[in-house]
Amino acid sequence: MWHTSVKIFITALSVYALSACSPVSVEYTDNKDVYVDTKQYRQEGAFLFVYATLRNDDDDDVNNSVYRVEWYNDDDILLEKTSWRPAQVKGGAAVHVRERSTIPGATKANIVISNDAR
C-alpha cells in the first residue's frame, strides 16, 4: 500500500520539477501593461516551438505592445532572435502567439515584451 503512495509522491515531485525548469523565460523591458499569462513549449526534432498568451487586464485600454523571442542552446549561447512583432491587445483580452526557432539546436527561449511599441 505505501508503495503506491510513494510512487504517486515521486510522480508528483517529477512533474513539479519539470514545470519549475521550463526552458521558456519572460523579460519585460518596461511596465507590465501587457504580460505573459501562460507559456508552453514543444521540442520537435531540432526545433523549439513556443506558445504564449499575452494578456491585458486593463479593461479600458488597447495596448500596442511588441514582443520578440530570443533562442538559446544548452550552453546559453544566443543563436538568434526574431524581429520585434506587434501585438495589439485590447483591454480585458488575450492574444495568443506562436513562434518557432529557425536555427536547429535551440533548447531555450526568452520572450521579451515591450509596451513601447518600438
Secondary structure, DSSP 8 states (H G I E B T S, - for coil): -HHHHHHHHHHHHHHHHHHHT-SEEEEESS--SEEEEEEEEEEETTEEEEEEEEEE--TT--EEEEEEEEEE-TT--EEEE---EEEEE-TT-EEEEEEE-SSTT--EEEEEEESS--
